[in-house]
Amino acid sequence: MREVKLAATLKHLVDDGEYRGNRKQVCADLGITTAALSQYINGQTTPSVEKLVALADLFKVSLDYLMFGEDVVAGPSGELEYGPFARYVEVGVDSLRADIAAQSAFVTKISTILSETMAEQIDAAAQVAAKRPSTLQGMLDREQILELERYSVASTIVAVDLADDIVEVNSNIERGVTASNTIAIVAENIAKKRTYHYVLSPSMRDTDSIIERYRALLRRHNLRGRQNLRAADLKRCTFTVADDEIFVSFGLYELDVTSFRQQSPILYQYLAPYIGNDGRIGYIESPASPFQTFFVFDSERQKLADRELRRLQSSESESSGG
């Protein structure tokens, strides 16, 4: 795997190219702040795919050269020498490569998915990815979605089931259920006077029993610096069952944006474009992936999720003990 040399290449282009250190003009042409450009050059942050394409266009180099300091087509100078159609293909492929490089934690997952996909499906996915270079932007794994949930002051979870939250233990030594990391975060948030509302699919089996086990695990969770949750605390975590079938799980969070930005700056910077002006953010769980993969809603899909949630809530029936 080639070494990513984005910071060094960008510094060379800015300080030694036609701009000759005129960073203010670079920022003006790109529509970014000088602080953001300094962070790119110092390797503190990675530009979005859109900014990477804009940087490549501004300096008239390929994304391959920008990311890796070399280009097998353009040569050591990095200047492009081929026509517009080849440029389009190159930008699409290199945008995808840059996106994967920025999200290296997902490489193994993506490789597994693609290896199990038919050739024509891969070709179709590549064509879509070339036209939409930000395909992988907004993708999260389970650890990242849990980190995001830590900063939610009001969480609405629409769930097919709660199997991932309640872990069944069935061994020669012990039998029963234990709490997942999700329940630990839910308990901590409830202790902070934050609220949860679960909308469950009517196809979920033993709903009342599962809800009671969920509440029991919340009560038993060992909170840091205080006693376990009380009955009054648990009233901030409600469960309802929708009349209509739920085929895919999704969630909506109202964030404490200030705490999120201060305490988790890397994840905040990645997700900032998806956080609404009201501090809300949403996600959907991929039903097709063998891994737990989540995709953050853009503004249009956020509206669709809100509409679907209102529809489900208009027809949902209160679960016993809710």
N, C-alpha and C positions, 0 to 999 in steps of 0.2 A: 504494500500500500504506500502510495506516495505521501510525502510529508506536506502538510498544509502550511504554506508560507504567506498567508494572506497579509499579516501585519507588516512583514518585511517588504513584500512586493508593493503594498500600498504606500509605505513610507518612501520607497524609491520613486514611485510614479509621482507622488506629490512634491517631493523635495528636489528631484533631479530631472523631472520631465518639463513639459512646456509651461507649467504653472510656476516652476522654480520657487517652491516654498510659499506661494501665495495661497495659503490655506483658506483665507476668508473667501476668495473667489471660488475655490473648490466647494466650500460649504454653500455658497450662494447658488451655484449651478446645481447642486444636489438637493438643496432645500433642507439641509441639516444644520445643527449647531456646531460650533468649533469644538465644544466639549465632546460631542458624539464622534467627530472625526478623530480627535485625539485618542478616544477609547478604542476606535478601530485600529489606529496605527500602533498603539501600545499593546494590542492583543487582549484588551480587557473585555471587549464585547465583540460579537460577530454580527455584521449587518444582516438584515433580512434579505431574502432572495431578490426582492424588488430593488433594494439598494445595491446589491451585488451587480445586478444587470445594469443599473444606472451608472455605477462606478466603471464597469467595463466599457460602456458606451462613451462615457466622458473621456476616458484615457485612450479610447480606440484600441483596446486589447480584448482578447477572449477571456471568458470566465475561467478557462483552464489555466491561462497564464496568471490571472489575478489570484486564483486560489493556490496554485502550485509553483508559480514562478517560471513556468516553461510551457510550451505548446508545440506539440509534434507537427502541427500544420503551419502555424505562424512563425516558428523559429524562435531564437533566443530574444529577439526584440519585442515579441509579443504582439506586433502589429498584424492585423488581419489582412489576408491577401486573396480572399475568395468571395464568391458572389453572394447575393442576398438570400437565395434559397439555402445555400450551405450555412450561411450565418444564422438563419432561423433554426435549422436543425441543431447547430452547435450550441446556440443559446438555450434551446429546450433541454438538450441532454446535459449540458453543464449546469444549468439551473437545478436540475434534479440531483446531480452529483454534489453540488454545493449544499443543497438542502439536507441530503443524507449526511454529509460531513458535519453539518451543524447539529444534527440530531443523531450522533453516533451511537447513542444508547439503544436506538431502534434497529440498527443494521441487522443484527441476528434475526430479529423478528421478521423483518421485511424479506430477508433472504429465504427464510423457511416458507413464508406464504407464497413467494414467487416460484419457488422450486416445486410446489405442489399444484401449480396452475398450468393449464393447457397453454400451448405456444400462442394460439390466436388471442387468448385472453391477455397474455403478457404484452403482445403487440398493441392491442387496444388500450391497455393501461398506459403503455409508453406514449401513445399518441395523445391521450388525455393529459398526461403529466407534462408533455412538451408544451401544450397550450396553456396549462395552468401550473406554472412552476412552484407555486406555494402549496402543492398538494399535501406535503407532509407537515407544513406549518400547522400548529394547533393540535398536534397529536401528542397524547400523554400516556404514560404507563400508570400502573396502579399506585406506585409510590408517589408520583407527582400529583395524581388526583387527590390522594390523601393529604399531601402537603397543602394543596389548595384549600381543602375542606377545613383545615385548621383556622382559616381566616374568614369563615362564613358565619355571619351572625343570624341568618335565617336560611335554612336549607329545606328545599322541597325535592324529594327523591321519588321518582316514578319507577317502580321496580317490577320486573317479571317475577322474581322471588328474592328471598333473603339468604340463599344458600351460601353465598360467599362471606356473609357476615357472621353466621353461626357455624362454627367448625365442629363437626361430629367426631368424637373420640371413641374408638372401638378397638381396644387392644386387650392383651392378656392382663395388663396391669390396671387399666382404668377404662371406664365407659361413661359416656355422657356427652356434654357439649362444652365448648370453651369459646371465649371471645376472640374475634379477629382484631386486627389493627383498626379496622373501621369502627368497631364498637368502642374501642379505647378513645378515639377522637370524638365520637359522638358524646361519650360520657363527659369528657373534658369540656366540650362546648356547652353542654347542658348545665354543667356546674358554673359556667360563666354567664348564666341567664340567657343563653342563646336558644333558638327554637329549631325543631325538626318536624317535618310533616311527611310521612310516607304514604304514597298512593300505590296500593298493591293490586296485582292482577287477580281477577276472580278465579283463574285456573290454578293458582297456588294452593297446594294441598295443606291441610291441617293449619289453616291460617291462624286461628285463635291460639292454638298451642305454640306455634312459632313466635307469635307476638309476645306471649307470656314468657317464653324462654329468652327472647330478646330483652325484655324489660328486666328479667332476673339477672341477666349478664350485665346490664347497665348498673343495676343496684350493687352487684358484687365487685365491680371494677374498682381497683385501688387508686383513688384519685391522689394526685400529688398535692400535699400541703393541706388537705382537708378531709373530713369524713366522707363516707360513701354517700351516693345520691339518696335523697329521701323521696317519699311518695309525692310530695309537692313538686320536687324537681322533675319527676318523670312526666308530669302533666305538660311539660314543655316539649315532649316527644309524643306525637299523635300518629295514629295509623287509621287509614280508611281503605276500603276495598272498592274499586271502580266496578261499575256494571259492565263496561265494555272490556274486551280482551286487550291486554297490553303485550305487544310482541317484542319490544325493545326497551331497555332501561335507559332513562336519562335523568339528569339532575339540574336544578337551578339554584344558584347560590347568590345571596346578597352579602357582599364582601365588606370587611373592614379594610378598605383599600390602603389607608395610612399604615396600619400595622403590617399588612402584606408587603408593601413596598419597602418598609424599613427592615423587616425581619427575614424576608426571603427575596432579596433583590434580584437574583438570577432568574428565578421562576417568574417573578413579577414582570421583569423586562420582556421575557418571552411571551407572556400572556397579556401584556398591557393593551395591544391592539384589539383584543377581544372583550375587554371590560367596558361595559356601557357607562354612560355619564352618571347613571344612578347607582353605579357600583355592582351591577348584576353581571353574572357570567353563567353560561350553561354548557353542558356537555352531553354527549350520547355515547353509550357503550357499543362497540362494534360487535354485532352478533355473529359475524362470520369468522373472526380471527380465533385461532387456537389459543392466543394469549389474551389477557385482559387489556384491551386497547381502548382508549377513549379519544373522542374528537371534540374539540371545543367549537361551540356554535359561532358562526359569524352573525352579523346583525339580522340578516334575513331569516336564517334558521332559528335565531333566538325568538323572533316574532312567531314563527311556526310552532315552536315549542310552547310558548306562552298560550297560543291559541288552543293547542292540543290539551294543555293542562287545564285550561278553563273548561274545555269540553268534558274532560274526564271528571273534573270536580263537580260539574253540573249534574252528572249522572251517578256519582259515587254514593255508596251507602256506608254508613258508619259501621266499622267493625266492632264487635263486642269488646268491651274493656277499653275503647278508644278514648 
